[in-house]
Amino acid sequence: MSEPDKKGATWPWIVVPIAAISLFFALRYCQRNLPPAEQAETAAVTVPAPAETPAPTAPNSEPSAAPAPAPAPQ
């Protein structure tokens, strides 16, 4: 095969730099418009913890005699 028979495609030499520059500006735009990590954590939706209701005690028992509720597992 001689040199004049080889012919490379020119479209990669045009498309790849354009795609790289476009990607650079798109990522830069996203980086500037996203909130910092601290704000993103506070803006996240929080699910309220279920309210712990103490077990009902007998009306004649003393409140100090009731056992203390066990701490909730975390």
C-alpha positions in Angstrom: 0.0 0.0 0.0 1.5 3.3 -1.0 1.1 6.7 0.8 -1.3 8.2 -1.8 -3.7 5.3 -1.3 -4.2 6.1 2.4 -6.7 8.7 3.2 -7.8 9.4 6.7 -11.1 10.8 7.7 -11.2 14.5 8.5 -14.4 14.5 10.5 -12.8 13.3 13.8 -10.3 16.2 13.6 -13.3 18.6 13.5 -15.8 16.9 15.8 -13.5 15.8 18.7 -12.2 19.4 19.5 -15.7 20.8 19.2 -17.1 18.1 21.5 -14.3 18.7 24.0 -14.8 22.4 24.1 -18.6 22.0 24.4 -18.1 19.5 27.3 -15.7 21.9 29.0 -18.2 24.8 29.0 -21.2 22.5 29.9 -19.3 21.2 33.0 -18.2 24.6 34.0 -21.7 25.9 33.7 -23.0 23.0 35.9 -20.2 23.6 38.5 -21.1 27.2 38.9 -24.8 26.7 39.2 -24.9 23.8 41.6 -25.3 24.7 45.3 -22.4 23.9 47.6 -22.5 20.5 49.4 -23.5 22.1 52.8 -26.6 23.8 51.3 -27.5 20.6 49.4 -27.6 18.6 52.6 -29.8 21.1 54.4 -32.2 21.3 51.4 -32.7 17.6 51.3 -36.0 16.3 52.5 -35.9 14.9 56.0 -38.3 12.3 57.2 -39.5 13.0 60.7 -38.7 10.3 63.3 -41.8 8.5 64.6 -42.9 9.9 67.9 -42.1 7.5 70.8 -45.1 7.1 73.1 -44.4 5.8 76.5 -46.2 2.7 77.6 -49.4 3.6 79.6 -49.0 3.0 83.3 -51.6 1.8 85.7 -53.5 4.6 87.4 -52.6 3.4 90.9 -48.9 2.9 90.3 -46.3 5.6 91.2 -44.5 7.2 88.2 -41.1 6.5 89.8 -41.9 2.8 90.0 -42.3 2.6 86.2 -39.3 1.3 84.3 -37.4 3.8 82.2 -38.0 3.4 78.5 -35.1 1.8 76.6 -33.2 4.1 74.2 -34.2 3.8 70.6 -31.7 1.9 68.4 -30.0 4.1 65.9 
